[in-house]
Amino acid sequence: MKLSNDRPLGEVLKELIETYRLEGKLNEMKVIHSWEKVVGDMIARHTKDLYIRNGKLFVKIDSPALKNELTYSTSSIVERLNAEAGCKVIEEIIFT
């Protein structure tokens, strides 16, 4: 019997992601890319930078008043971002 190397692309990609331990970084990118969807267009326009380090999402906002308002809804935003990613990626948000 001849062995075949034919495998579905999804299976090969999943194996590649596991081998190179890229799942965490991919989930972080899901969170960053879903920022505008979760917070809306107006807040996204005032967002100047986003990055994740050690389970914390750092968000640079150019409006002090908006930054103050966002601090009150941090836990809600964290929940919605993690839901978009499909797993717990971030634990807190730090507005700068």
N, C-alpha and C positions, 0 to 999 in steps of 0.2 A: 504494500500500500504506500502510495506517495503522500508525503506530508505537504500541506499547503501553508503558505505564509499569509494567505488572505485573511485579514481580520478587519472588523469595522473600524473606521477612523476614530469614532468616539472612544472605543476601547483602547486604542493605541494612545490617544491623547491623554486619557485618564491615567494610564500607566506611566506616561512621560511626566505628568504633573506630580504623581506620587514619587517617582524616582528622584526627581530634582527638588522635591519639597517646595513646590510653588503655590500650593493651595492657599496658604496664608496671605501671600502677596496678591493673589488673584482676588481674594475676598476683600482685601483692603482697597483694591482698585474698584470693585463693585460699589463699595461705600462712597468713595470719592465721586464716581460717575453718577451716583444716584442723589447727590447733594441737591442739585437744582430741582429734581422731581419731588423731593421730600420737603424742602423749605420754600419752594416757589421761586418764580422769576425775579421778583423784586429783591428778595434777600440775596439771591445768587448774583445779581448785578453789583451788589455791595461787597461781595466776597472777593478778596484779592488773592488769597492763597489757602490751600488745604493740604495737610499732610498728616500721616498717622505714624506715631512712634509709641511703642510699648502699650498698645491698647487705648491710647489717647488720641483723639482727633483734634488737631490744632487748626483753628479757623481764624484767618486775619480778615477782620471786617473794617471797612473804611468809615463807618459812621458810629460815633460813640453812643448815640441814642439807641440805635438799632442793636448794638452790641449789648447794651444794658437790657433791652427788651428780650433778647434771645437767651440771656442767662436764666430767665424765669421759666423757659420751656425746654431746657436742656435735656431733662430725662425723657420727655416725649420725643424729641428729635433723635436721641440715642436709640430708643425702641424702634422707631420707624426706619432708621438707617440699617439697623441690624436685621429687621424684617426684610428689607429690600435685598440684603446680602444673603439671606437664608441661614445665617448663623450669627453667633455673638462675635463680632469683630472688634467693636469699640466698647469701652466701659464708661468713658466720660469725654466731654467736649471742653476744650479750653479756648476761649475767645481772646484773641490778641489784637 
